[in-house]
Amino acid sequence: MMIHVFLVIFSISYLFSNTNYEKLITTLKNDVGWYVINRMDDGSIIKSKKINDMNLSAISVEREIKMSPLVIQDILIDILNYNNVLKSSGSLKTKLFTKNNNFLDGYQYIDSGMPFISDRKYCFRMNYLGYTNDSNVLMEWYLLNANGEYKEYIIDNDKDAIYLDYGAGIWIVNNISDDLYLFSYRLFMDPSGYIPDFIIEKVNEISIYNIFNDVFLEASKIQ
């Protein structure tokens, strides 16, 4: 489903300052204010958090898993393989603009596959550093403004799709014991368009859980 993919990739518009972007990421990372909205049979816990001045809430999913954080990080950074990993996310097209040891810039187009719901597209930046025990952040992402560095590409491609430029996400891991880790994916995303908030939040709850599982299913094939 088109909205599923909204949860995979990423952060905040260039219309806002780096301070606002960092503030949103800090809000997502902060454990205070999250409340449980669902507990899944596999031990996953889905939580929600109010974001100041926004009608929509942030959403998160977490679970204790015996899995190497390095394996998960490698999967998250390999955006050109998302079509093979994110089986529950429907049809998407991904382009990598640039990548180095600290960040990458990319583009995604999502075919809604649904009548009366427009396709979506967005550019994003993903920040990451090599995982160590001193840092519990695997990666963070934010969406880029349509009038930024990739303006011409946005204009020339997938012209009928709605461009998204407000959202952020972060993957966090904490060591529980030995090789047991608590993994968490947290995000805030505004999918734009005329979709009622209550529908967005319910779909987000289902979608973040499915994407979380897709990533760990792929990791189980590697580790």
N, C-alpha and C positions, 0 to 999 in steps of 0.2 A: 504494500500500500504506500502511496506517495508520501504521506505524512510520516511514515516510519523512518524514512531516510533523513528527515529533518533533524532526527535525534543523533545521527552519527557524526556529522561534521559541524559545524561551528561557532562565533563570538560577537564582538561588538563593532558597530559601524565606525568608519573613519570620520563620520560626522561628529563623533564624540572624542574627547581627548583620551590620551593614554591613561590619564588618571581615572577616568570613568571606566575604562576597560579593566584596569587593575582592580577597581572597586568592585566590579561585578564578579570577577574571578575570586577575589577575597571573600565576597559574600557567599559564593558557592562553596568555597573551601572551608569556611567556618562551620563547625559542627553545631553551633547554637541556632535554634529556630527551626530545625528539621523535625517533622512529626510523621509518624508511621501512618500510612494509608492502606497498606496491604502487606500480607505475609504469604509467600508462596510455599508450595509443598517441598521445593528443593532447598529451602532455607534462605532464599533471597528475600530481602526486605526492601520495599518500595516506600520512599518518603517524599514529602512535599514541603516547600518553604516559600513563604510570601516574600516577594521582592518589592522594595519601596517604590511607590508611584507607578506600579505596573498592575494591570488587571489579571495577568496570568501569573501562575506560580512556577517556581523552579521545581524540578523533579530529580530524583536520584534512585539508583538501585545499588544494593551492596550484598555481598555474600562472602563467607569464609571459604577459601578454596586452596588446595595444595597445588600450586602452580607457580612457575618462575615468573617474577615480574618482568624480566628481560624478554621472555617469550611474548608476553602480552604487549609490551612496548613495541616490539618489532612488528607485530601484526597491526597495531594502531598507526604506525608511521608508514606502512606500506599501502598507501592509498590507492595505488593502481591495481591492487588485488582485492579491493572492496567488493567488486562484483561477485567474486568467488567466495568471499567470507560472509557477507551480509545477506544471507539467503532469504531472510524475512523482510527485506527492505524494498523489494520490488525492482523495477527497472531504473537504472541510473547510469549516467555517463560521467567519467572522471577524467580530468586533465591535470597534469602536474606542470606548474609553471617554473618553479625553482625549488632547490633543496640543498641544504648544507647540514653541518653537524648540529646546528642549533634550532633551525626552523625550516618549514616548507610552506610554499604558497600553492594553492590548488583551486580547482573549479569543479563544481558538480551541477549536473542537470538531472532533474527527477521527473520522469513521466508519471503523471498522476494515475493513468490507467482507469480513471473514473469520469463519468459524464458530469458536466457542469462544474468540475473542479480543475482549475488551471494548473499547468505544470509549474515547477519551481526551478530556480537556478540561483547560485551564489558562488562568490569567491571567498576563500578563507585563508587565514594564516594559522598554522599549527606550530606551537613552541614545544621544544623538548630538550632534555639533556640526558646523558647516559645515566641510567638508574644506579643509585648507590643507597646504602643503608641510611645515609644522612639526609636524603631527600625522599619524601613520600609521594611526589608528583610524577606520574609517568608521562603525561603530556597535558597541554591546555590548548584550546583553539578559540578563534574569534572570527566573525564574518567581516568582510571588507566592503567598504562603500563602493557603489557602482560608478562613482566619478573618480576613482583612484587610479592606480597604476595600470589596471587591466580594463579600463573603460572601453577601449576599442574592441577588445575580444568579447566583452559582455554585449555590446551593441550588435556585433556581427553574428552572434551565435544564439540559437534558440530564442528567436525574437518574440515569440508569443508567450514565453514563460514569465511568471512574476519573479522579480529579483528580491531576494531576502538580504537584509543587511543588519539585523539586530538579533544577536544570540551569542552565547558563550558556553563552553563546556570544559570539564576537567576530569581526568582519571587519577584517582588517588589509591595508594596501597599502603597498608600498615602490617608489619610483621606481628603475628600473634604468638607463634612458637615454632621453632625449628623451620620446617618448610611450609607452614600454614600461614596464609595471608588473608587479610580482609581487603577485598577489592571494592572500589566504589566508583561509579560513573555519575557525575552530577552535571546538570545543564539547565540553561534557560534559553528558550527559543521562541520567537514570535514568527509564525508561518505566514503572516499577512493574509490578505484576502478577506472574504466574508464568511469565515467559519466561526460559529459561536464558541465562546471561551470554554464552556463546559464540555463541548465535544473535543476541542483541542486537548484539554487536560486529561480526558479519559483515554483518548488515543495515545497521548504521550506516555501514560502509565503502562499501557500494553506494549507500546513500541520500544521503550527503553529496556524493558525486561527482555524482549525478543533479541534486540541487538546485543545486549550484554551476553546472552546465551550463545549467540552466533560467534562472538569473539572467543569465548572459552571453548566452544566446540572445535573451532579451528586450532586453538592452542593445544587441545588434547591430541590432535593428530601429529603435532610436532614434538611435544615433550615426551 
